[in-house]
Amino acid sequence: MLAVMKFGGSSVADLEKIRNVAERCIKKWKEGNQVIVVLSAMGKTTDGLIGQAHQIADMPSRREMDMLLSTGEQVSVSLMAMTMLKMGVPAISLNAWQVAMHTTSAYQNAKLKRIDTERIQKELDSNKIVVVTGFQGINKYDDVTTLGRGGSDTTAVALAAAMNADVCEIYTDVDGVYSADPRIVPNARKMDEVTYEEMLEFASLGAKVLHNRCVEMARRYNVKLVVKSSMSEEEGTVVKESTKMEKMLISGVATDKNIAKITVAGMKDDPESTFRLLNLLAKHGMNIDVMIQSLEKDGTKTLTFTIARPDMLMAAELLKQHGDVLGRVDISCEEDVAKVSVVGAGVSSNPGVAAKMFEALSDAGINTDMITTSEIRITAVIAEDEAEAAMRVVHDRFAAEWE
Amino acid sequence: MLAVMKFGGSSVADLEKIRNVAERCIKKWKEGNQVIVVLSAMGKTTDGLIGQAHQIADMPSRREMDMLLSTGEQVSVSLMAMTMLKMGVPAISLNAWQVAMHTTSAYQNAKLKRIDTERIQKELDSNKIVVVTGFQGINKYDDVTTLGRGGSDTTAVALAAAMNADVCEIYTDVDGVYSADPRIVPNARKMDEVTYEEMLEFASLGAKVLHNRCVEMARRYNVKLVVKSSMSEEEGTVVKESTKMEKMLISGVATDKNIAKITVAGMKDDPESTFRLLNLLAKHGMNIDVMIQSLEKDGTKTLTFTIARPDMLMAAELLKQHGDVLGRVDISCEEDVAKVSVVGAGVSSNPGVAAKMFEALSDAGINTDMITTSEIRITAVIAEDEAEAAMRVVHDRFAAEWE
């Protein structure tokens, strides 16, 4: 069996932890598997390098940033290979150009395009554990690029796809995917399996176990993902195509506080005005999330939507500046909001899910604002200070069914 | 004009120093020159990385060491390029594989074989300052290698040769090459010019301004080297082919305390025994230096030689173990010795030089042991605790002629 094992920065933060990870990988290798290990930079290394760069310039050159940051993973892979060799196991470290991992040319936010398999295959064939730098690639100019947020997870999945690995194991500081945040909902249940789609919904809802990019890629190339704890030997959660999971009504509850609400009143009531507004925000890289539109008695339109909280002020400012295309609009912002969502393959086929969710919220006296649904998700916007309570009551209402 | 400017680790030890170096390079660029900058790792970075590796293993994998250490220069070149860009000057950093710099495959002690000029030329043509990692290369396996001691200087000279640069400036913490160590001989004189040959003798004599490898390479490819201070605007010392320098009797005095003396008595008096001894040491990477051989009355031979001090014990042990090839020999070691040497193109053509040197030592009551000479050097082995005094008296004896 060929396994890709990915460990994040906190799992390789010091030499002691590197030794633990090495032992774990060696165990798998000794069981007769071929092993590719993908690593992030050690602990706070990347933050330290970013800090230095920001002492030089507020907006350092993006190309040079990638040249700088990519050293972090090279340090962790070489120390890891050294550690394995010291333990008497053949191992070799490879960076992005040695592999090579080809990306688009966008510095700091590159996308993987193609991974050459020859070098890795050669090293696997000679029975070595291959330790590869996550998060980085090279572009067509032979420049170093980095993959942006969730980059190392994406590297691991892409490698698993390219090498046709049997499994891609993502080791984190939690031991799997839970039906709700276990720090808030004590009786949250660890899921044995979850579908790609559910995982995507969880990620977009702020349960940040895996980045969407990596789940998307796993789905596209049908890579079997396992989320596991780097601390324990627990089984973890398998992320894969839906099979026997249909019977499960919902698989989990998530909240997201990193949102803000913007209301735009007094828009002209024509189809174009909504499009113009969305277009304006998209051009500036801002995605809107839950959206409702209502027609007022005076013939104007009111548009309300949520947006990532850090984007709120900039979005409001943009909309003010473009009164010409939007009409004479009135803009108001609200920061103290949150989303609570239930996710599960059974949502669309079971009309009772929504009723159950809103009953639970209503019983707890939690008011809901906007509501939106997808095939496998129901989301309500609520007050921020009620987010934890909402998660708890909704989770408990469904929990009985998991027993 | 195309200039290669090389700065060592202490010149780029922090962001402030990086800014100073950037200003210096930009000044040269603004004067209408093309500029290639070669950098070592920042300050103690390399030592820090070596320290980590040695916590993992006493003898860490050499391949992985190079993978680890090469990150050091990549950090300094990217921070340097960022700094220049922030100052509004086009700049780009390149590491060894981007250039590419091809080396032999010997990790930790690779030799440069060939440097591709295409990428650097392209960047120079687009008017950029090109900032290149010193000390590192890639081998035929696409593995990272490092060049060993004096590596960054060698990178700079090799780049100057490959790019046909007009000058290769090596910036150090001294402002040139002196006729003796100015910390020991207060009236030591900074030389304006020195030949490659003299520079080579100085380096081998422990005056470590430039490593021999870099001087050898400069001589072979006729690269004009300038040794300058990174702190001041002083002129520095030019290292080049001998031209008008013949009239100078000697150019400097150097001492070397990093030696030990080994005496091997009772060797068989045949030509082979000496060869066998030298061969034995060479096979273990130990070079002997000054050597004398004398025939004893009992028909045996005594061989006395100096060797790098850290090699002494190992050399003595080796010789003891091989009594079979050397005969029943008697080995004695002496650590408290040093060499004092005068160097200069006029040495061989002026028999008076040796006389003057030994007269100065004799006047000061300094006893000389073994003596050896080359075309441009006279070396005497003396007691270690007299090394500074010897340097001073010999230097003063010749100093009058420089006025």
Interface residues (C-beta under 8 A of the other chain):
Chain A: L15 L49 Q52 A53 Q55 I56 A57 P60 S61 R63 E64 M65 M67 L68 S70 T71 Q74 V75 V77 S78 L79 A81 M82 T83 L85 K86 I92 S93 N95 W97 Q98 R119 D142 D143
Chain B: L15 L49 Q52 A53 Q55 I56 A57 P60 S61 R63 E64 M65 M67 L68 S70 T71 Q74 V75 V77 S78 L79 A81 M82 T83 L85 K86 I92 S93 N95 W97 Q98 R119 D142 D143
